[in-house]
Amino acid sequence: MSWIRVLVLCSLTALLILTFSSVVDNAAVKDKSKSSDHRGVAQQLFMQGPEASNFFKRRSRRSPGYYAELQAEQRVKIAASERRREYNEEQRDEFENYAEEERDEQDERTREKDEQFREFHYDGQYPRYHWFH
């Protein structure tokens, strides 16, 4: 029984809030200069009924796009993928050049270090490159 009272009390409260909110909106003092502005803005924002229905008849959400639009979208996608591919190729080429230069420098340093080691440890008794038999 108590839940029925709570339900009735909540519905009455909601009804009172709704009625007073519409009264408060209607009781507001209206400024004559702003009312004409609101009408102009409303006319700019909203279309007339027949114009809006024609708009939705012409292009609904599920309607297929025009062939020219589809081709333009495909051209944009292809151009973007081409730019991405070229950028990735450039990055890969730059990295390969950098890695090759690093390997060459490392090989040169190793060769110099080996040559210095051989010269320092050469005692004259054995041929310099004993691994060539």
Wavefront OBJ file of the C-alpha trace (Angstrom):
o trace
v 0.000 0.000 0.000
v 2.839 2.380 0.801
v 4.409 1.945 -2.631
v 1.188 3.110 -4.267
v 1.327 6.299 -2.179
v 4.949 6.856 -3.206
v 4.056 6.336 -6.864
v 1.124 8.761 -6.703
v 3.220 11.335 -4.859
v 6.028 11.100 -7.453
v 3.628 11.433 -10.383
v 1.916 14.458 -8.793
v 5.297 16.078 -8.170
v 6.328 15.528 -11.777
v 3.016 16.930 -12.999
v 3.413 20.057 -10.864
v 6.985 20.586 -12.053
v 5.926 20.311 -15.689
v 3.018 22.711 -15.317
v 5.026 25.340 -13.456
v 7.955 25.127 -15.858
v 5.684 25.971 -18.815
v 4.079 28.810 -16.808
v 7.479 30.194 -15.919
v 8.584 30.138 -19.556
v 5.399 31.865 -20.654
v 5.583 34.432 -17.857
v 8.991 35.695 -18.886
v 9.125 39.296 -20.069
v 9.658 39.386 -23.795
v 11.861 41.919 -25.473
v 10.442 43.167 -28.755
v 13.850 43.642 -30.396
v 14.946 40.074 -29.713
v 11.749 38.428 -30.921
v 12.354 39.530 -34.507
v 15.942 38.257 -34.246
v 14.701 34.851 -33.140
v 12.390 34.630 -36.110
v 15.222 35.484 -38.491
v 17.496 32.909 -36.913
v 14.759 30.282 -37.049
v 14.218 30.984 -40.731
v 17.922 30.639 -41.379
v 18.212 27.394 -39.404
v 15.135 25.516 -40.535
v 13.922 24.683 -44.019
v 10.347 24.907 -45.131
v 8.377 21.643 -45.066
v 8.343 20.833 -48.792
v 11.995 21.775 -49.172
v 13.004 19.519 -46.271
v 10.991 16.584 -47.579
v 12.560 17.013 -51.026
v 15.985 17.037 -49.402
v 15.335 13.748 -47.646
v 13.715 12.191 -50.695
v 16.676 13.160 -52.807
v 19.320 11.688 -50.494
v 18.285 9.385 -47.686
v 20.877 8.014 -45.315
v 21.038 4.641 -47.057
v 20.801 5.877 -50.616
v 23.847 5.112 -52.714
v 26.085 7.990 -53.645
v 26.345 9.269 -57.130
v 28.899 7.598 -59.374
v 30.989 10.769 -59.690
v 31.097 11.107 -55.893
v 32.238 7.509 -55.531
v 34.947 8.031 -58.134
v 36.130 11.210 -56.387
v 36.291 9.388 -53.039
v 38.244 6.549 -54.642
v 40.691 9.024 -56.223
v 41.234 10.679 -52.830
v 41.844 7.303 -51.159
v 44.214 6.193 -53.912
v 46.148 9.471 -53.737
v 46.443 9.185 -49.948
v 47.679 5.603 -50.144
v 50.168 6.607 -52.863
v 51.527 9.431 -50.691
v 51.777 7.053 -47.737
v 53.614 4.474 -49.866
v 56.063 7.087 -51.194
v 56.705 8.401 -47.686
v 57.378 4.885 -46.397
v 59.716 4.198 -49.317
v 61.639 7.398 -48.615
v 61.933 6.518 -44.937
v 63.097 2.989 -45.766
v 65.674 4.272 -48.287
v 66.995 6.824 -45.809
v 67.320 4.166 -43.122
v 69.047 1.757 -45.515
v 71.539 4.469 -46.522
v 72.159 5.325 -42.874
v 72.644 1.653 -41.950
v 74.995 1.098 -44.884
v 77.113 4.122 -43.913
v 77.230 2.910 -40.304
v 78.339 -0.569 -41.427
v 81.019 0.909 -43.693
v 82.349 3.099 -40.880
v 82.324 0.180 -38.456
v 84.147 -2.023 -40.997
v 86.737 0.713 -41.558
v 87.316 1.113 -37.805
v 87.636 -2.652 -37.397
v 90.047 -2.886 -40.321
v 92.209 -0.075 -38.891
v 92.188 -1.655 -35.450
v 93.167 -5.070 -36.874
v 95.951 -3.512 -38.944
v 97.327 -1.707 -35.884
v 97.165 -4.930 -33.879
v 99.070 -6.855 -36.587
v 101.719 -4.178 -36.904
v 102.210 -3.990 -33.147
v 102.475 -7.766 -32.692
v 104.511 -8.571 -35.809
v 107.869 -10.022 -34.799
v 109.303 -10.608 -38.285
v 109.605 -14.393 -38.011
v 106.314 -15.354 -39.586
v 104.566 -14.027 -42.627
v 102.220 -11.190 -41.838
v 99.098 -12.943 -43.052
v 99.609 -16.432 -41.790
v 96.088 -17.521 -42.694
v 97.028 -17.360 -46.411
v 98.852 -20.693 -46.924
l 1 2 3 4 5 6 7 8 9 10 11 12 13 14 15 16 17 18 19 20 21 22 23 24 25 26 27 28 29 30 31 32 33 34 35 36 37 38 39 40 41 42 43 44 45 46 47 48 49 50 51 52 53 54 55 56 57 58 59 60 61 62 63 64 65 66 67 68 69 70 71 72 73 74 75 76 77 78 79 80 81 82 83 84 85 86 87 88 89 90 91 92 93 94 95 96 97 98 99 100 101 102 103 104 105 106 107 108 109 110 111 112 113 114 115 116 117 118 119 120 121 122 123 124 125 126 127 128 129 130 131 132 133
